[in-house]
Amino acid sequence: MDLRCVIGIQSEVGGSMSFSGDVKDELVRLENDARHCQIAELAAVLVYAGTVKTDVLGVQCIELPSDSPLVVRRGHMLFDRLFGEQFFTEKHLIQDEICVRKVLQTIKYSSGELLVNPLLIKSFCCKRAFLRGTFLAVGSMSNPEKGYHLEYVCADAQQAAQIMDTLLAYGIRAKTVVRKKYQVVYIKESEEIVELLNVIGAHVSLMKLENLRIFKDMRNSINRKVNCETANISKTVHAATKQIADIQYIKEHYGFDNLKENLRQVAELRLEYPDAALKELGEYLSPPVGKSGVNHRLRKLSELAEKLRGD
């Protein structure tokens, strides 16, 4: 029976390997001395990405996916540590009947089973190994420069539920969606992706992601500040332009001599210093006037201009 799920690896901009590939490459290199954890991880790799075939005579063989070199590499490493020998042929097959039986008994595999035996993942350390193995087998992660998205692509709803339940043991809440014939378990919150990377032991990738998160947060903060300042400048320029237009209209249709002294001073200063801020204009007055006082006088001038236009 074919137990293989699909692995999606997205390309990383500007690099020979995707971020997902970097995470898996780091996981493949991890040392794991506890035998029970090695069994849990091997079970995850074989059940979620491997193939157990039975021929017409009832003879079984085990195959690792030849199109997933990192999965094959980790599988060979786990077999070597658990059994002290390599059972595979050059095509990543285990064909010897005794070896196949030994492996399937070790991972407590039942014929046709699509799930890792729950007895193998009762302890927290084995749950970590299981999540690591399933990520290697059916997991992927998008380039975090574009967005935060980590997923497991599973063969059916039972596999998806087993992964979600295991994630929940670490407080990681995932969601599911149906994509074609697959059940996809996905995480979009950056904090929970960071937590999962920590759980499965991808600490170098975790630090890269954290550094990128800090950089993105700083960049977004700077952009917001620049946008706010740009908006304020635009608002100030628009207000100053209108003030100058109103004062010019008053000068031509009413005359500064008819203005009160305090309004005439502000009108003349605004024409002389068109780019000056209100506070700066106030400092030029004698005696100096605060920002609110200057603004009040300019509003009076605008009201007068509107009245003159109406007449």
C-alpha atoms as one frame of an Amber mdcrd trajectory, in Angstrom:
protein
   0.000   0.000   0.000   1.321   3.425  -0.977   1.635   5.641   2.104   3.435
   8.519   0.432   2.339  12.109   0.875   3.360  15.076  -1.224   6.194  17.378
  -0.187   6.010  20.979  -1.350   9.226  22.989  -1.252   8.974  26.600  -2.322
  11.909  28.421  -3.869  13.703  31.053  -1.834  14.521  34.265  -3.649  18.232
  34.776  -4.106  19.320  31.357  -2.841  20.114  27.917  -4.214  17.935  26.245
  -1.564  14.548  27.272  -0.195  14.097  28.258   3.431  12.119  25.041   3.763
  15.079  23.148   2.351  17.410  24.897   4.789  15.230  23.804   7.717  15.194
  20.194   6.508  18.921  20.205   5.860  19.433  21.321   9.466  17.086  18.625
  10.784  18.850  15.893   8.814  22.117  16.763  10.578  20.674  16.553  14.098
  22.007  13.923  16.490  19.408  11.962  18.403  20.810   9.465  20.912  17.580
   8.202  22.517  16.525   4.989  20.791  12.792   5.485  21.446  12.950   8.932
  19.798  14.783   7.487  16.796  12.029   4.887  16.424   9.320   7.580  16.600
  11.058   9.664  13.941  11.697   6.661  11.685   8.051   5.626  12.006   6.974
   9.135  10.959   9.276   9.088   7.929   8.186   5.604   6.801   4.451   5.981
   7.433   4.076   9.531   6.071   6.579   9.438   3.188   7.518   5.814   2.621
   5.887   2.971   0.757   5.184  -0.517   2.057   4.450  -2.834  -0.854   3.170
  -6.377  -0.867   3.609  -8.550  -3.961   1.256 -11.247  -5.195   3.016 -13.821
  -3.019   2.477 -11.708   0.097   6.123 -10.671   0.383   6.578  -7.118   1.656
   9.223  -4.516   0.832   9.871  -0.973   2.107  10.776   1.945  -0.138  11.898
   5.488   0.656  10.928   8.270  -1.799  13.779   8.604  -4.302  12.648  12.147
  -5.214  13.268  13.385  -1.639  17.029  13.110  -1.023  16.878  14.647   2.466
  14.215  12.144   3.558  16.318   9.308   2.114  19.414  10.608   3.857  17.677
  10.863   7.230  16.080   7.455   6.749  19.428   5.797   6.075  20.916   7.543
   9.119  18.119   6.353  11.405  18.349   2.787  10.094  22.085   2.765  10.713
  21.660   3.994  14.297  18.780   1.683  15.150  19.907  -1.505  13.475  23.642
  -0.979  13.028  23.451  -1.923   9.383  22.033  -0.754   6.101  19.153  -2.801
   4.751  18.613  -0.740   1.619  19.488  -1.540  -1.969  20.771   1.161  -4.312
  17.159   2.062  -5.124  16.379   2.790  -1.446  14.448  -0.480  -1.096  14.412
  -3.013   1.727  13.560  -6.321   0.085  14.905  -8.901   2.509  11.858 -10.439
   4.197  13.525 -10.809   7.598  14.786  -7.199   7.544  11.379  -5.882   6.505
   9.689  -7.781   9.329  12.269  -6.482  11.821  11.723  -2.860  10.774   7.924
  -3.055  10.773   7.908  -4.730  14.180  10.213  -2.048  15.561   7.903   0.786
  14.441   4.817  -1.258  15.463   3.395  -1.014  11.963   0.158  -2.764  11.021
  -0.586  -3.563   7.389  -2.464  -0.750   5.687  -2.006   1.629   8.629  -1.727
   5.324   7.726  -0.833   6.542  11.211   2.166   6.249  13.478   1.332   3.942
  16.366   0.279   6.185  19.315   2.376   4.068  21.693   5.508   5.423  19.981
   4.688   9.075  20.647   3.386   9.104  24.223   6.338  11.026  25.710   7.110
  14.649  24.850  10.565  13.841  23.492   9.049  11.302  21.102   6.370  13.791
  20.049   9.213  16.153  19.076  10.824  13.372  17.048   7.475  12.597  15.402
   6.938  16.243  14.382  10.494  16.382  13.065  10.000  13.217  11.025   6.652
  14.299   9.606   8.044  17.725   8.683  10.877  16.044   6.812   8.372  13.726
   5.158   5.460  16.000   4.238   6.275  19.461   5.552   7.262  22.695   3.887
   7.688  26.331   4.773   7.394  29.391   2.561  10.069  32.047   2.244   9.442
  34.199   5.370  10.510  37.304   3.439   7.243  36.974   1.539   5.015  35.704
   4.334   4.699  33.252   7.196   3.319  29.864   6.196   4.269  26.373   7.333
   2.329  23.297   6.320   2.088  19.514   6.402   0.466  17.926   3.336  -1.203
  14.700   4.470  -2.767  11.768   2.665  -6.010  11.874   4.640  -7.877  13.488
   7.536  -6.545  10.926  10.038  -2.937  11.871   9.349  -3.836  15.561   9.581
  -5.571  14.969  12.928  -2.564  13.094  14.321  -0.253  15.996  13.451  -2.676
  18.614  14.799  -3.116  16.740  18.085   0.659  16.461  18.499   1.146  20.158
  17.741  -1.518  21.009  20.317   0.543  19.238  22.985   2.992  22.163  22.609
   0.260  24.804  22.484   0.578  25.205  18.720  -2.829  25.667  17.104  -2.902
  24.696  13.451  -5.728  24.744  10.911  -6.637  22.416   8.063  -7.761  22.903
   4.498  -8.498  20.467   1.673  -6.207  20.938  -1.332  -7.102  18.654  -4.224
  -7.078  15.168  -2.667  -4.851  16.096   0.285  -5.513  17.343   3.812  -3.222
  20.282   4.563  -2.332  21.228   8.139  -1.041  24.797   8.164   0.273  27.487
  10.513   0.382  31.180   9.580   1.247  32.855  12.887   4.960  33.658  13.000
   5.140  33.093  16.788   3.747  29.569  16.439   6.068  28.766  13.521   8.993
  29.873  15.701   7.724  27.617  18.491   7.465  24.645  16.131  10.998  25.192
  14.810  12.149  25.173  18.421  10.223  21.968  19.166  11.695  20.033  16.232
  15.219  21.300  16.920  15.744  23.657  13.961  17.426  26.317  16.128  19.623
  27.876  13.420  16.593  28.351  11.173  14.683  29.696  14.169  17.312  32.416
  14.709  17.262  33.324  11.017  13.490  33.658  11.180  13.628  35.741  14.367
  16.217  38.075  12.838  14.026  38.478   9.777  10.973  39.178  11.955  12.893
  41.914  13.811  14.081  43.423  10.526  10.563  43.386   9.052   9.074  44.937
  12.203  11.703  47.712  12.146  11.153  48.331   8.439   7.378  48.494   8.891
   7.782  50.854  11.841  10.067  53.139   9.824   7.670  53.063   6.868   4.744
  54.005   9.110   6.734  56.883  10.595   7.833  58.130   7.166   4.283  57.876
   5.822   2.970  59.780   8.837   5.591  62.509   8.461   4.936  62.719   4.719
   1.208  63.088   5.375   1.876  65.825   7.951   4.184  67.676   5.566   1.622
  67.416   2.783  -1.070  68.728   5.117   1.153  71.620   6.234   2.064  72.546
   2.649  -1.596  72.447   1.590  -2.582  74.667   4.529   0.221  77.161   3.840
  -0.697  77.324   0.142  -4.318  78.118   0.991  -3.259  80.722   3.566  -1.081
  82.497   0.996  -3.872  82.439  -1.588  -6.316  83.942   0.940  -3.840  86.643
   1.999  -3.085  87.556  -1.623  -6.810  87.878  -2.279  -7.224  90.140   0.770
  -4.275  92.271  -0.358  -5.745  92.760  -3.826  -9.413  93.191  -2.899  -9.343
  94.695   0.571  -5.857  96.002   1.293  -3.597  95.393   4.262  -4.170  98.974
   5.517  -7.752  98.007   6.411  -6.621  95.083   8.558  -6.143  95.156  12.287
  -2.468  95.396  13.256  -2.227  91.858  14.583  -3.750  90.412  11.391  -1.652
  92.621   9.116   1.587  91.465  10.790   0.740  87.796  10.332  -0.375  88.368
   6.725   2.878  90.104   5.807   5.016  87.488   7.565   3.216  84.607   5.830
   3.903  86.168   2.428   7.519  86.819   3.391   8.085  83.327   4.817   5.764
  80.990   2.845   7.506  77.804   4.053   7.765  78.729   7.739   5.967  76.676
  10.382   3.386  78.357  12.615   5.741  78.311  15.581   8.439  80.006  13.521
   6.021  82.695  12.297   5.023  83.394  15.890   8.657  83.977  16.858   8.981
  86.638  14.140   6.100  88.662  15.621   6.643  91.456  18.097   5.849  90.531
  20.758   6.237  86.806  19.941   3.041  84.766  19.757   2.546  81.021  20.276
   1.545  78.518  17.616  -2.145  78.549  18.584  -2.219  82.376  18.473  -0.758
  82.433  14.956  -3.200  79.754  13.839  -6.115  81.767  15.246  -5.063  84.886
  13.302  -4.607  82.947  10.061  -8.104  81.477  10.480  -9.470  85.018  10.855
  -7.725  85.994   7.608  -9.173  82.945   5.807 -12.669  83.788   7.052 -12.247
  87.352   5.783 -11.086  86.083   2.372 -14.090  83.763   2.099 -16.410  86.636
   3.027 -14.818  88.889   0.386 -15.193  86.164  -2.271 -18.835  85.784  -1.313
 -19.472  89.500  -1.690
